[in-house]
Amino acid sequence: MATSGEMIAIVADALALPVATVSSYHRVLREDGLVTKGGRGRSAATMTAEDVATLLITLLASDCLEEASAACRLLCEAIFHGVVDADWNPDPDWGQPLSL
């Protein structure tokens, strides 16, 4: 997985957002303990798939930086039910909230 700086750049590009905006949201999530913390440079933490999902959920669900953590917590704690595609096979943890 990529470091937070690398992943922030990828997410910013994918969502057509300024890197500074994505970085600010990531900083808030990190400060609130919602994504992996780490050092800087060589000791920077690599982002897990859950960290990336958390960042994406937050960016898409919140209208402003001040509500980022609350929106993240609300959606990550939600339990989603129902499968539209009958061939789709969910993982064993389906229906469980994301762990934060």
Legacy VTK file of the C-alpha trace (Angstrom):
# vtk DataFile Version 3.0
C-alpha trace
ASCII
DATASET POLYDATA
POINTS 100 float
0.000 0.000 0.000
1.070 3.594 -0.480
2.083 6.136 2.123
-0.491 8.709 3.150
1.142 11.382 0.983
1.094 9.156 -2.086
-2.488 8.050 -1.486
-3.666 11.603 -0.846
-2.287 12.595 -4.261
-4.003 9.608 -5.926
-7.348 10.314 -4.246
-7.131 14.028 -5.047
-6.485 13.235 -8.700
-9.282 10.640 -8.854
-11.845 13.010 -7.317
-10.530 16.141 -9.064
-9.949 17.846 -5.723
-6.977 19.950 -4.661
-4.306 17.937 -2.839
-4.471 20.497 -0.017
-8.179 19.745 0.509
-7.690 15.972 0.656
-4.678 16.450 2.911
-6.712 18.599 5.303
-9.451 15.971 5.544
-6.833 13.260 6.106
-5.219 15.353 8.858
-8.558 15.695 10.692
-9.182 11.952 10.410
-5.664 11.188 11.652
-5.982 13.582 14.600
-9.289 11.946 15.576
-7.781 8.460 15.350
-9.910 7.378 12.397
-6.994 6.457 10.110
-3.555 4.956 10.697
-1.028 7.279 12.278
2.656 7.193 11.476
5.822 9.174 11.154
7.080 11.299 8.312
9.322 10.536 5.380
10.751 7.023 5.504
8.854 6.161 8.665
5.503 7.335 7.273
2.705 4.849 7.848
1.270 3.095 4.846
-2.449 3.512 4.385
-4.548 0.395 4.664
-7.492 -0.295 2.366
-9.750 0.655 5.275
-7.900 3.982 5.654
-8.474 4.772 1.985
-12.153 3.807 2.243
-12.513 5.984 5.335
-10.938 8.943 3.536
-13.165 8.470 0.481
-16.317 8.127 2.589
-15.437 11.289 4.461
-14.664 13.312 1.344
-17.886 12.254 -0.355
-20.136 12.540 2.704
-19.131 15.797 4.340
-19.769 19.306 3.099
-17.106 20.946 5.207
-13.998 20.075 7.161
-15.703 20.756 10.496
-18.173 17.894 9.970
-15.649 15.421 8.521
-15.190 13.213 11.582
-18.888 13.153 12.448
-19.856 12.181 8.894
-17.167 9.525 8.852
-18.269 8.013 12.154
-21.932 8.038 11.127
-21.370 6.238 7.827
-18.668 3.851 9.023
-20.889 2.691 11.874
-23.854 2.085 9.571
-24.768 -1.484 8.725
-25.804 -1.911 5.117
-28.139 -4.738 4.144
-29.431 -6.075 0.860
-27.755 -7.445 -2.219
-28.937 -6.488 -5.681
-26.711 -8.888 -7.629
-27.603 -12.491 -6.764
-24.173 -13.670 -7.977
-22.345 -11.334 -5.616
-20.844 -13.215 -2.706
-20.222 -10.963 0.338
-17.329 -11.522 2.686
-17.968 -13.231 6.044
-18.097 -9.890 7.869
-20.962 -8.609 5.718
-23.438 -6.665 7.776
-20.873 -5.675 10.381
-19.844 -2.036 10.852
-16.362 -1.029 9.799
-14.029 -1.026 12.759
-12.527 2.331 13.608
LINES 1 101
100 0 1 2 3 4 5 6 7 8 9 10 11 12 13 14 15 16 17 18 19 20 21 22 23 24 25 26 27 28 29 30 31 32 33 34 35 36 37 38 39 40 41 42 43 44 45 46 47 48 49 50 51 52 53 54 55 56 57 58 59 60 61 62 63 64 65 66 67 68 69 70 71 72 73 74 75 76 77 78 79 80 81 82 83 84 85 86 87 88 89 90 91 92 93 94 95 96 97 98 99
